[in-house]
């Protein structure tokens, strides 16, 4: 039987949507207030979805303590109270849009989960704006 389990998490982070190869005027035209040179922040909410077969021995799909610890180590500790543009290596050359943040989170967690699991990330930048990978 296939089933999905979910784990919610959150982190607070600052970022600036900006392309250094564009003029300030173009950045402001495309990214608006999100291109503020002094950065701005969000209280990100995240849902991690793992799908697969229930282990007949344990009755678990995955031990949620293991998933909780992976999220804490690879997402919360890496992103929480950070300036994503400056302090998070994955965004050194990658614009930290919600779409890119979601994909980076997926990559970080995917690297530590058994291939038998499907993984999906839903990231809320605001209560009304969110992205999901894979779509």
Short mmCIF file of the C-alpha atoms (twelve columns), coordinates in Angstrom:
data_MODEL
# 
_entry.id   MODEL 
# 
loop_
_atom_site.group_PDB 
_atom_site.id 
_atom_site.type_symbol 
_atom_site.label_atom_id 
_atom_site.label_alt_id 
_atom_site.label_comp_id 
_atom_site.label_asym_id 
_atom_site.label_seq_id 
_atom_site.Cartn_x 
_atom_site.Cartn_y 
_atom_site.Cartn_z 
_atom_site.pdbx_PDB_model_num 
ATOM 1   C CA . UNK A 1   0.000  0.000  0.000   1 
ATOM 2   C CA . UNK A 2   1.367  3.425  -0.985  1 
ATOM 3   C CA . UNK A 3   0.965  6.210  1.541   1 
ATOM 4   C CA . UNK A 4   2.321  9.682  2.208   1 
ATOM 5   C CA . UNK A 5   3.524  11.235 5.447   1 
ATOM 6   C CA . UNK A 6   4.079  14.934 6.005   1 
ATOM 7   C CA . UNK A 7   6.305  17.002 8.265   1 
ATOM 8   C CA . UNK A 8   5.897  20.744 8.722   1 
ATOM 9   C CA . UNK A 9   8.800  23.026 9.520   1 
ATOM 10  C CA . UNK A 10  9.691  26.695 9.331   1 
ATOM 11  C CA . UNK A 11  12.595 29.066 9.128   1 
ATOM 12  C CA . UNK A 12  13.065 32.816 9.002   1 
ATOM 13  C CA . UNK A 13  15.458 34.233 6.440   1 
ATOM 14  C CA . UNK A 14  16.359 37.391 4.569   1 
ATOM 15  C CA . UNK A 15  17.074 37.635 0.874   1 
ATOM 16  C CA . UNK A 16  17.293 39.961 -2.072  1 
ATOM 17  C CA . UNK A 17  16.051 39.094 -5.529  1 
ATOM 18  C CA . UNK A 18  18.755 40.497 -7.722  1 
ATOM 19  C CA . UNK A 19  20.835 39.731 -10.775 1 
ATOM 20  C CA . UNK A 20  24.289 41.328 -10.645 1 
ATOM 21  C CA . UNK A 21  24.468 41.331 -14.452 1 
ATOM 22  C CA . UNK A 22  21.415 43.644 -14.596 1 
ATOM 23  C CA . UNK A 23  21.218 47.342 -13.774 1 
ATOM 24  C CA . UNK A 24  19.560 48.443 -10.546 1 
ATOM 25  C CA . UNK A 25  16.736 49.855 -12.652 1 
ATOM 26  C CA . UNK A 26  16.098 46.536 -14.380 1 
ATOM 27  C CA . UNK A 27  16.287 44.624 -11.089 1 
ATOM 28  C CA . UNK A 28  13.732 47.001 -9.553  1 
ATOM 29  C CA . UNK A 29  11.504 46.752 -12.619 1 
ATOM 30  C CA . UNK A 30  11.491 42.940 -12.529 1 
ATOM 31  C CA . UNK A 31  11.721 42.176 -8.792  1 
ATOM 32  C CA . UNK A 32  10.148 45.339 -7.313  1 
ATOM 33  C CA . UNK A 33  10.431 45.708 -3.545  1 
ATOM 34  C CA . UNK A 34  12.064 42.280 -3.362  1 
ATOM 35  C CA . UNK A 35  15.177 43.818 -4.914  1 
ATOM 36  C CA . UNK A 36  15.781 46.107 -1.926  1 
ATOM 37  C CA . UNK A 37  19.549 46.512 -1.630  1 
ATOM 38  C CA . UNK A 38  19.228 46.188 2.156   1 
ATOM 39  C CA . UNK A 39  17.360 42.862 1.824   1 
ATOM 40  C CA . UNK A 40  13.995 41.845 3.276   1 
ATOM 41  C CA . UNK A 41  12.783 38.806 5.188   1 
ATOM 42  C CA . UNK A 42  10.134 36.127 5.273   1 
ATOM 43  C CA . UNK A 43  8.809  33.628 7.788   1 
ATOM 44  C CA . UNK A 44  8.930  30.561 5.542   1 
ATOM 45  C CA . UNK A 45  6.636  27.630 6.253   1 
ATOM 46  C CA . UNK A 46  7.405  24.291 4.687   1 
ATOM 47  C CA . UNK A 47  5.692  20.945 4.193   1 
ATOM 48  C CA . UNK A 48  7.811  17.934 3.400   1 
ATOM 49  C CA . UNK A 49  5.916  15.020 1.854   1 
ATOM 50  C CA . UNK A 50  7.410  11.526 1.670   1 
ATOM 51  C CA . UNK A 51  5.552  8.833  -0.281  1 
ATOM 52  C CA . UNK A 52  6.179  5.125  -0.559  1 
ATOM 53  C CA . UNK A 53  5.269  1.697  0.766   1 
ATOM 54  C CA . UNK A 54  4.629  0.950  4.428   1 
ATOM 55  C CA . UNK A 55  7.372  -1.196 5.964   1 
ATOM 56  C CA . UNK A 56  5.612  -4.411 7.035   1 
ATOM 57  C CA . UNK A 57  8.015  -4.934 9.929   1 
ATOM 58  C CA . UNK A 58  7.660  -1.495 11.574  1 
ATOM 59  C CA . UNK A 59  4.325  -0.253 10.231  1 
ATOM 60  C CA . UNK A 60  6.081  3.005  9.294   1 
ATOM 61  C CA . UNK A 61  6.605  4.521  5.897   1 
ATOM 62  C CA . UNK A 62  9.544  6.378  7.452   1 
ATOM 63  C CA . UNK A 63  10.391 7.097  11.055  1 
ATOM 64  C CA . UNK A 64  9.242  10.725 11.431  1 
ATOM 65  C CA . UNK A 65  12.035 11.360 13.953  1 
ATOM 66  C CA . UNK A 66  14.531 10.629 11.180  1 
ATOM 67  C CA . UNK A 67  12.701 13.003 8.829   1 
ATOM 68  C CA . UNK A 68  12.510 15.669 11.550  1 
ATOM 69  C CA . UNK A 69  16.264 15.415 12.166  1 
ATOM 70  C CA . UNK A 70  17.070 15.612 8.433   1 
ATOM 71  C CA . UNK A 71  14.951 18.746 8.062   1 
ATOM 72  C CA . UNK A 72  16.534 20.344 11.111  1 
ATOM 73  C CA . UNK A 73  20.100 19.625 10.038  1 
ATOM 74  C CA . UNK A 74  19.853 20.313 6.310   1 
ATOM 75  C CA . UNK A 75  17.205 23.047 6.147   1 
ATOM 76  C CA . UNK A 76  16.464 24.761 9.441   1 
ATOM 77  C CA . UNK A 77  20.055 24.913 10.695  1 
ATOM 78  C CA . UNK A 78  21.292 25.897 7.218   1 
ATOM 79  C CA . UNK A 79  18.704 28.626 6.471   1 
ATOM 80  C CA . UNK A 80  17.154 29.880 9.731   1 
ATOM 81  C CA . UNK A 81  18.014 33.489 10.614  1 
ATOM 82  C CA . UNK A 82  20.395 33.705 7.670   1 
ATOM 83  C CA . UNK A 83  20.806 36.105 4.812   1 
ATOM 84  C CA . UNK A 84  20.349 33.591 1.995   1 
ATOM 85  C CA . UNK A 85  22.310 35.653 -0.558  1 
ATOM 86  C CA . UNK A 86  25.307 36.085 1.740   1 
ATOM 87  C CA . UNK A 87  25.399 33.158 4.173   1 
ATOM 88  C CA . UNK A 88  24.051 30.163 2.260   1 
ATOM 89  C CA . UNK A 89  26.523 28.744 -0.293  1 
ATOM 90  C CA . UNK A 90  23.818 27.356 -2.590  1 
ATOM 91  C CA . UNK A 91  22.681 30.923 -3.333  1 
ATOM 92  C CA . UNK A 92  26.074 32.417 -4.050  1 
ATOM 93  C CA . UNK A 93  25.266 32.303 -7.781  1 
ATOM 94  C CA . UNK A 94  21.562 31.413 -7.636  1 
ATOM 95  C CA . UNK A 95  18.827 34.002 -7.145  1 
ATOM 96  C CA . UNK A 96  16.996 32.979 -3.918  1 
ATOM 97  C CA . UNK A 97  13.467 33.067 -5.302  1 
ATOM 98  C CA . UNK A 98  10.867 30.899 -3.586  1 
ATOM 99  C CA . UNK A 99  11.132 28.539 -6.564  1 
ATOM 100 C CA . UNK A 100 14.905 28.178 -6.221  1 
ATOM 101 C CA . UNK A 101 14.767 27.876 -2.417  1 
ATOM 102 C CA . UNK A 102 12.204 25.082 -2.745  1 
ATOM 103 C CA . UNK A 103 14.319 23.222 -5.280  1 
ATOM 104 C CA . UNK A 104 17.492 23.585 -3.171  1 
ATOM 105 C CA . UNK A 105 15.638 22.196 -0.149  1 
ATOM 106 C CA . UNK A 106 14.435 19.269 -2.248  1 
ATOM 107 C CA . UNK A 107 17.998 18.563 -3.417  1 
ATOM 108 C CA . UNK A 108 19.395 18.733 0.120   1 
ATOM 109 C CA . UNK A 109 16.804 16.315 1.525   1 
ATOM 110 C CA . UNK A 110 16.759 14.032 -1.526  1 
ATOM 111 C CA . UNK A 111 20.492 13.408 -1.030  1 
ATOM 112 C CA . UNK A 112 19.781 11.911 2.407   1 
ATOM 113 C CA . UNK A 113 16.679 9.825  1.708   1 
ATOM 114 C CA . UNK A 114 16.568 6.283  0.380   1 
ATOM 115 C CA . UNK A 115 15.612 6.110  -3.308  1 
ATOM 116 C CA . UNK A 116 12.549 4.040  -2.371  1 
ATOM 117 C CA . UNK A 117 10.860 7.261  -1.208  1 
ATOM 118 C CA . UNK A 118 9.262  9.924  -3.374  1 
ATOM 119 C CA . UNK A 119 9.861  13.421 -2.001  1 
ATOM 120 C CA . UNK A 120 7.892  16.618 -2.450  1 
ATOM 121 C CA . UNK A 121 8.448  20.052 -0.913  1 
ATOM 122 C CA . UNK A 122 5.851  22.789 -0.530  1 
ATOM 123 C CA . UNK A 123 7.316  26.124 0.563   1 
ATOM 124 C CA . UNK A 124 5.185  29.053 1.709   1 
ATOM 125 C CA . UNK A 125 6.902  32.418 1.355   1 
ATOM 126 C CA . UNK A 126 3.739  34.103 2.622   1 
ATOM 127 C CA . UNK A 127 0.413  32.560 3.645   1 
ATOM 128 C CA . UNK A 128 -0.867 33.216 0.118   1 
ATOM 129 C CA . UNK A 129 2.267  32.632 -1.979  1 
ATOM 130 C CA . UNK A 130 3.761  29.163 -2.151  1 
ATOM 131 C CA . UNK A 131 5.641  26.855 -4.479  1 
ATOM 132 C CA . UNK A 132 5.930  23.095 -4.742  1 
ATOM 133 C CA . UNK A 133 8.569  20.782 -6.188  1 
ATOM 134 C CA . UNK A 134 8.106  18.528 -7.976  1 
ATOM 135 C CA . UNK A 135 4.966  20.044 -9.424  1 
# 
